[in-house]
Amino acid sequence: RRVSPVLGLLFGLAAMGSASAAIVLSDVAAEFDVSVGQAAWVISLYALLLAVTTAVHGRISDLVGVRTPLLVGVGLMAGGAVAAAFAPTYPMLLLARLLQGAGAAAVPVLGVAALSARYDGAVRDLALGRLAGWAAVVACLGPLVGGLTEHLLGWRAVLALPALGLLVLPLLWHALGSTGSGADLDIPGALLVGLTAAGLVLLVQSPSTGVVVALVGAVLLVLGAPVTARRVRRRPDGFLPLVVVSDPAVVRSAVAAAAVPAAWFGLLIAVPAVLVADGWEPWQVGTLLVPSALVAMVVPRLTGPMLSRIGPSRSLAVSASSASVALLVAAFGVGLDHVTVIAVAVVLVTFAFLLGQPALSAAVGQAVPAEVRGVALGVATLVFLTGGSVGSAVVGGVGDTVGMGVALLVLAALPLLGLLALRPLLRRDPAPVTVP
């Protein structure tokens, strides 16, 4: 009752790095004389580093325990947030956001690892649901908090909000493990994975930044993917352990789940961009998103029992379907300029995220042995959050050139592809059971 909500609060502050920053993208664009689509790199690069370094933090936690890497990660998150707030140029702002994302990545994977180590069975499912719920409440309030902060103190203060995570960490200190296996960390493997993921994001967002970015992204992706695969075969105990990446449950669950944060991050950028362009103030946009925070308070009571009754794979299927519907509803609302419809879409995607994140954690936690659970959760979270980076890149790139409605329709297809990847696992999930 204490550990999972506090971890959720810390997770929410990390997510606020995107949720509150998205509300001031127009201010960032005006300050540094760039388009809103180009300003979306503030979100995309943060999400990319958040994704790539999750597996690094997960692997380190297997080596030395959760406590030290979480302390370092939260410190980097806070330092990057403060540096972003004082950045004098746009390149310096992007560099600070990269640092912030690299630190914030420790929070989701190590939070899940800490809960998975403390609990199992239905209690673990309930704890994971509470973590996701509190995280979503804070993240959903991020636009409102960011809007009010911008109104009172300016947009730079908004970027510093995640530094509050330093105040939360002492509340968790005694609940975090400090021992690990002492194995080696595969730095070259981590770099290969990071560059390959960066290539995907650069390629997706290149419509708003030009041909050079597209070429760099294509080269990194085309060269990085086979080299990374070869690295896994040659070093099966490396950064991407063969026992993890060859497990169908881990791979298929992560691919299917990745569409959920794509929808979440996509709407985080699309909704403020559309409404601010229509004359809304940032705090008004944040107020519109408050109902999603109320939903986030209720849904965790449902996710734990749902995971126990229908299993993680079927829960992921429900989550992906909800994400696709949310994007279709949002595209419809943007096309008609209908604020209520847009708010409904945000509520739907909040439900999808609240169910998808603990379902992925439960699927991976059940599939792998305990000694590689940290890195397995890190790899799964890497794929999961890379989806978020792709979602923000699609909105920032495609939306900046052909319109937000079209970008949201493109994103709506991703959860459907995820369902195809999930199909074999749906037959293997346990039949519904009654949980006492």
Residue pairs with C-beta under 8 A, 6 or more apart in sequence:
3 114
3 115
3 118
3 127
3 172
3 175
4 115
4 127
4 128
4 130
4 131
4 134
5 130
5 131
5 134
6 168
6 171
6 172
7 111
7 114
7 115
7 131
7 134
7 172
8 111
8 130
8 131
8 132
8 133
8 134
8 135
8 137
8 138
9 134
9 135
9 138
9 168
10 74
10 107
10 111
10 165
10 168
10 169
10 172
11 107
11 108
11 111
11 131
11 132
11 134
11 135
11 138
12 134
12 135
12 136
12 137
12 138
12 139
12 142
13 107
13 138
13 161
13 162
13 164
13 165
13 168
14 50
14 77
14 104
14 107
14 108
14 162
14 165
15 135
15 136
15 138
15 139
15 142
16 138
16 139
16 142
16 145
16 146
16 161
16 162
17 46
17 50
17 77
17 81
17 97
17 100
17 101
17 104
17 161
17 162
18 43
18 46
18 47
18 139
18 142
18 265
18 268
18 388
18 392
19 139
19 140
19 142
19 143
19 146
19 268
20 142
20 143
20 145
20 146
20 149
20 158
20 159
20 161
21 42
21 43
21 46
21 146
21 158
21 159
22 43
22 143
22 146
22 268
22 269
22 272
23 142
23 143
23 146
23 147
23 150
23 158
23 272
23 282
23 285
23 286
24 146
24 150
24 155
24 158
24 159
24 282
25 36
25 39
25 40
25 42
25 43
25 269
25 272
25 273
26 36
26 39
26 272
26 273
26 276
26 277
27 150
27 155
27 282
28 34
28 39
28 42
28 93
28 155
29 35
29 36
29 38
29 39
31 155
32 39
32 89
32 90
32 93
34 90
35 208
35 400
36 273
36 396
36 400
37 207
37 208
37 396
37 397
37 399
37 400
37 401
38 208
38 209
38 396
38 400
39 396
40 205
40 208
40 269
40 392
40 393
40 395
40 396
40 397
40 400
41 94
41 205
41 209
41 396
42 93
42 94
42 97
43 265
43 268
43 269
43 392
43 396
44 201
44 205
44 389
44 392
44 393
44 396
45 94
45 97
45 98
45 101
46 97
46 98
46 100
46 101
46 104
47 101
47 265
47 385
47 388
47 389
47 392
48 101
48 197
48 198
48 201
48 386
48 389
49 97
49 98
49 99
49 100
49 101
49 102
49 105
50 101
50 102
50 104
50 105
50 385
50 388
50 389
51 105
51 197
51 381
51 382
51 383
51 384
51 385
51 386
51 388
51 389
52 105
52 190
52 193
52 194
52 197
52 198
52 382
52 386
53 101
53 102
53 105
53 106
53 194
54 105
54 106
54 108
54 109
54 378
54 381
54 382
54 385
55 109
55 190
55 193
55 239
55 240
55 375
55 378
55 379
55 381
55 382
56 105
56 185
56 190
56 239
56 378
57 69
57 70
57 73
57 105
57 106
57 109
57 110
57 378
58 109
58 110
58 113
58 374
58 375
58 376
58 377
58 378
58 379
58 381
59 185
59 186
59 190
59 239
59 374
59 375
59 378
60 69
60 180
60 185
61 69
61 109
61 110
61 113
61 180
61 374
61 378
62 180
62 181
62 183
62 371
62 372
62 373
62 374
62 375
63 180
63 181
63 182
63 183
63 184
63 185
64 178
64 179
64 180
64 182
65 176
65 177
65 178
65 179
65 180
66 110
66 113
66 114
66 117
66 176
66 177
66 178
67 173
67 176
67 177
67 178
68 178
69 106
69 110
70 106
70 107
70 110
70 169
70 172
70 176
71 169
72 103
72 106
73 103
73 104
73 105
73 106
73 107
73 110
74 103
74 106
74 107
74 165
74 166
74 169
75 103
75 166
76 99
76 100
76 102
76 103
76 104
76 106
77 100
77 103
77 104
77 106
77 107
77 162
77 163
77 165
78 103
78 162
78 163
78 165
78 166
79 99
79 100
79 103
79 163
80 96
80 97
80 98
80 99
80 100
80 101
80 102
80 103
80 104
81 96
81 100
81 159
81 160
81 161
81 162
81 163
82 160
82 163
83 92
83 95
83 96
83 99
83 100
84 93
84 96
84 97
84 100
84 159
84 160
85 156
85 157
85 159
85 160
86 156
87 93
87 95
87 96
100 162
104 162
105 385
107 165
108 135
108 357
108 381
108 385
109 374
109 377
109 378
109 381
110 374
111 131
112 128
112 131
112 361
112 377
112 381
113 373
113 374
113 377
114 172
114 175
114 176
114 177
115 124
115 127
115 128
115 131
116 124
116 128
116 361
116 365
116 373
116 377
117 177
117 373
118 127
118 175
119 127
122 304
122 308
122 435
124 362
124 365
125 303
125 304
125 305
125 307
125 308
125 358
125 362
126 304
127 304
128 303
128 304
128 307
128 357
128 358
128 361
128 362
129 299
129 300
129 301
129 302
129 303
129 304
129 307
129 354
129 358
130 300
130 304
131 358
132 300
132 303
132 353
132 354
132 357
132 358
133 296
133 297
133 299
133 300
133 301
133 303
133 354
134 300
135 357
136 292
136 293
136 296
136 299
136 350
136 353
136 354
137 293
137 296
137 297
139 296
140 289
140 290
140 292
140 293
140 295
140 296
140 350
141 286
141 290
141 293
142 161
142 286
143 268
143 272
143 282
143 285
143 286
143 289
144 283
144 286
144 287
144 289
144 290
144 293
145 161
145 286
146 158
146 161
146 282
146 286
147 281
147 282
147 283
147 284
147 285
147 286
147 287
148 283
148 286
149 157
149 158
149 161
150 157
150 158
150 282
150 283
151 281
151 282
151 283
181 371
183 237
185 239
186 235
186 238
186 239
187 239
188 231
188 239
189 228
189 231
189 232
189 235
189 238
189 239
189 240
190 239
192 224
192 227
192 228
192 231
192 239
193 228
193 239
193 240
193 382
195 220
195 224
196 220
196 221
196 224
196 225
196 228
197 382
197 386
197 389
198 217
198 220
199 216
199 217
199 218
199 219
199 220
199 221
199 222
199 224
200 217
200 221
200 386
200 390
201 217
201 386
201 389
201 390
201 393
202 213
202 214
202 216
202 217
202 220
203 214
203 217
203 218
203 221
204 217
204 390
204 393
204 394
204 397
205 213
205 393
205 394
205 396
205 397
206 213
206 214
206 217
206 397
207 397
207 398
207 400
207 401
208 396
208 397
208 400
208 401
209 397
228 240
231 238
231 239
231 240
232 238
232 240
232 242
232 245
233 242
236 242
236 243
239 375
240 379
241 372
241 375
241 376
243 368
243 369
243 372
244 250
244 368
244 372
244 375
244 376
244 379
245 251
245 379
247 367
247 368
247 376
248 424
248 425
249 313
249 363
249 364
249 366
249 367
249 425
249 428
250 363
250 364
250 367
250 368
250 376
250 379
250 380
252 421
252 422
252 424
252 425
253 312
253 313
253 316
253 359
253 360
253 363
253 364
253 367
253 380
253 422
253 425
254 360
254 364
254 379
254 380
254 382
254 383
254 384
255 383
255 418
255 421
255 422
256 316
256 317
256 320
256 418
256 419
256 421
256 422
257 316
257 319
257 320
257 356
257 357
257 359
257 360
257 380
257 383
257 384
257 387
257 418
258 383
258 384
258 386
258 387
258 390
258 414
258 418
259 320
259 323
259 324
259 387
259 414
259 415
259 417
259 418
260 319
260 320
260 323
260 349
260 352
260 353
260 356
260 357
260 384
260 387
260 415
261 353
261 356
261 384
261 385
261 387
261 388
261 391
262 323
262 387
262 388
262 390
262 391
262 394
262 411
262 414
262 415
263 323
263 324
263 326
263 327
263 349
263 352
263 353
263 391
263 411
263 412
263 414
263 415
264 323
264 349
264 350
264 352
264 353
264 388
264 391
265 388
265 389
265 391
265 392
265 395
266 327
266 391
266 392
266 394
266 395
266 407
266 408
266 411
267 326
267 327
267 330
267 345
267 346
267 349
267 408
268 392
269 392
269 395
269 396
269 399
270 330
270 334
270 395
270 399
270 404
270 407
270 408
271 285
271 288
271 289
271 330
271 342
271 346
272 282
272 285
273 395
273 399
273 404
274 334
274 342
274 404
275 284
275 285
275 288
275 339
275 342
276 282
276 285
278 337
288 339
288 342
288 343
288 346
289 343
289 346
291 343
291 346
291 347
292 343
292 346
292 347
292 349
292 350
295 347
295 350
295 351
295 354
296 350
296 354
299 350
299 351
299 354
299 355
300 354
303 315
303 354
303 355
303 358
303 359
304 358
305 435
306 315
306 318
306 355
307 315
307 358
307 359
307 362
308 433
308 435
309 432
309 433
309 434
309 435
310 318
310 429
310 432
311 429
311 430
312 359
312 360
312 362
312 363
312 366
312 429
313 359
313 363
313 422
313 425
313 426
313 428
313 429
314 426
314 429
315 355
315 356
315 359
315 362
316 355
316 356
316 359
316 360
316 363
316 418
316 422
317 419
317 422
317 426
318 355
319 352
319 353
319 355
319 356
319 359
320 352
320 356
320 415
320 416
320 418
320 419
320 422
321 415
321 419
322 348
322 349
322 351
322 352
322 355
323 348
323 349
323 352
323 353
323 356
323 415
324 412
324 413
324 414
324 415
324 416
325 348
326 345
326 346
326 348
326 349
326 352
327 345
327 349
327 408
327 409
327 411
327 412
327 415
328 408
328 409
328 412
329 341
329 344
329 345
329 348
330 341
330 342
330 345
330 346
330 349
330 408
331 404
331 405
331 406
331 408
331 409
331 412
332 338
332 341
333 339
333 340
333 341
333 342
333 344
333 345
334 342
334 404
334 405
334 408
335 405
357 384
360 380
360 381
360 384
361 377
361 380
363 425
364 373
364 376
364 377
364 380
365 373
365 376
365 377
367 376
368 376
387 414
390 414
391 411
391 414
394 407
394 410
394 411
395 404
395 407
395 408
395 411
397 407
398 406
398 407
398 410
399 406
399 407
399 408
